Amino acid sequence: TSWETGLSQFYGVYQYRNRITNDCYVGSAYGSRGLLGRIMEYKTTKHGNNKQLIEKYSKNTNYLSDYDFTILEVFTPNTPKGDVIKSEQKWKKIQGSTLNSN
């Protein structure tokens, strides 16, 4: 679909925020499939290989249903990986990220 094509062509910083507890995870996507690749990894693994999200998943396999996904910042695919990661660190502070241990 067109939205999948769009998401696959851009890097970005995103968050998962729990609507009930307000827990927040901020991450970044800069791989070959851009934001779409990262979203698909969460769809497949249910935790994106984050230690704290793995723990939540082990206790409740449906835990992501309480989370909203938001794209916080978008980058062109020629943006250096380090710049995307630097922005991720900035957004972790702004959003009060509570679930980042990786």
C-alpha positions, 0 to 999 in steps of 0.5 A: 500500500502507499503508506507502507511504501512511504514508511519504508522510505524514511528513517525516524524516531517513534514512541510507544506510550501506554494509555493506562500507565503512561509508560513510554518507549522511544526508539529509532529506525534507520535500517534498510526498510526504514520505519516500516521495517521497525514496525514490522519487527514489533508486529512479528516479535511483539517487543522489538528485542527491547529487554523491558518490553520482552519482560512485559510480553512474557507476563502478558502477550497482549500488552501492546494493545494498551500502547499507542504508536506515534512517529515523533520525527522523520528523516530522509534515508541519507541522514547519518545513523548517528544523527538519528540516534542523537535525535532519539536520545533527545526525544527520550528526555522530552517524552520521559521515556521509562522503558529504554534499557537497551 
